[in-house]
Amino acid sequence: MSEQICHKADIMAIHDAMDLLSGKWKISILSCMCYYSTRRFSEIISDLDGISNKQLSKELKELEMNKLVKRTVLDTQPVTVQYNLTEYGWTLQDLIHDLAAWGAKHREMIMAG
């Protein structure tokens, strides 16, 4: 394997990405959005075991602020709110699929002993 020089700019970029995506729920929320193009708040809650309404609301606001998730309020009775990935948010799809594949391989390796 060839040795690659780690540049300070690369480290900073990784730090920025991890700062945005870190925490217990952000990757899970984004994963949910990748597999289902549009989700309501209640659907996301049911997809993610253990997240509270307050925490999901906070995480969605942060993802929206960072232009990864779009919130749409529909004019229905009662009001319906839908969430979906922005075009920019969809750029994370390959990363999320790769992370899922790596996680599955890692689980197999750990279980094999």
C-alpha positions in Angstrom: 0.0 0.0 0.0 1.4 3.4 -0.9 1.9 5.9 1.9 -0.2 9.0 1.6 0.8 12.3 3.1 -1.9 13.7 5.4 -2.3 17.4 4.7 -3.4 19.8 7.3 -6.3 20.9 5.0 -7.5 17.3 4.8 -7.5 17.0 8.6 -9.4 20.3 8.9 -12.0 19.2 6.3 -12.5 15.9 8.2 -12.9 17.8 11.4 -15.5 20.1 9.8 -17.4 17.1 8.5 -17.3 15.2 11.8 -18.4 18.4 13.6 -21.5 18.6 11.4 -22.3 14.8 11.4 -21.2 13.9 14.9 -23.5 12.9 17.7 -25.8 9.9 18.3 -28.5 10.8 15.8 -27.4 12.8 12.8 -26.1 10.0 10.6 -29.2 7.9 11.6 -31.6 10.7 10.6 -29.7 11.2 7.3 -29.7 7.5 6.6 -33.5 7.4 7.2 -33.9 10.2 4.7 -31.7 8.4 2.1 -33.9 5.3 2.3 -37.2 7.1 2.3 -37.2 10.3 0.2 -39.8 12.0 2.3 -40.6 11.4 6.0 -42.9 12.9 8.5 -41.7 13.7 12.0 -43.7 10.8 13.4 -42.2 8.4 10.8 -38.7 9.4 11.7 -39.4 8.9 15.4 -40.7 5.4 14.7 -37.6 4.6 12.5 -35.2 5.7 15.3 -35.5 3.7 18.5 -34.8 5.8 21.6 -34.8 9.4 20.2 -37.0 11.9 22.0 -39.3 14.4 20.2 -37.2 17.2 21.6 -33.9 15.7 20.4 -35.3 14.9 16.9 -36.6 18.4 16.6 -33.2 19.8 17.6 -31.3 17.6 15.2 -33.6 18.3 12.3 -33.2 22.1 12.9 -29.4 21.7 12.8 -29.5 19.6 9.7 -31.9 22.2 8.1 -29.6 25.1 9.2 -26.7 23.3 7.4 -28.7 22.9 4.3 -28.8 19.1 4.4 -32.6 18.7 5.2 -35.6 20.6 3.9 -38.7 21.1 6.0 -42.0 21.5 4.2 -45.2 22.5 5.9 -48.2 21.3 3.9 -51.6 23.2 4.0 -53.6 20.3 5.4 -55.9 19.8 8.3 -54.2 19.0 10.6 -51.0 20.6 9.4 -48.5 18.1 8.0 -44.8 18.7 8.1 -42.5 16.7 5.8 -38.7 16.4 5.8 -36.5 15.4 2.9 -32.9 15.7 1.9 -31.9 18.7 -0.1 -29.9 18.3 -3.3 -26.8 19.0 -1.2 -28.0 16.4 1.4 -28.1 13.8 -1.3 -24.4 14.2 -1.8 -24.0 12.2 1.5 -25.8 9.1 0.1 -22.7 7.2 -1.1 -20.9 8.0 2.2 -23.9 6.7 4.2 -24.1 3.5 2.1 -20.4 3.0 2.5 -20.6 3.5 6.2 -23.5 1.0 6.4 -21.5 -1.6 4.5 -18.4 -1.0 6.6 -20.5 -1.3 9.8 -22.0 -4.6 8.6 -18.5 -6.0 7.9 -17.2 -4.8 11.2 -20.1 -6.5 13.1 -19.4 -9.8 11.2 -15.7 -9.5 12.1 -16.4 -8.8 15.8 -19.0 -11.6 16.0 -16.6 -14.1 14.4 -14.2 -13.5 17.2 
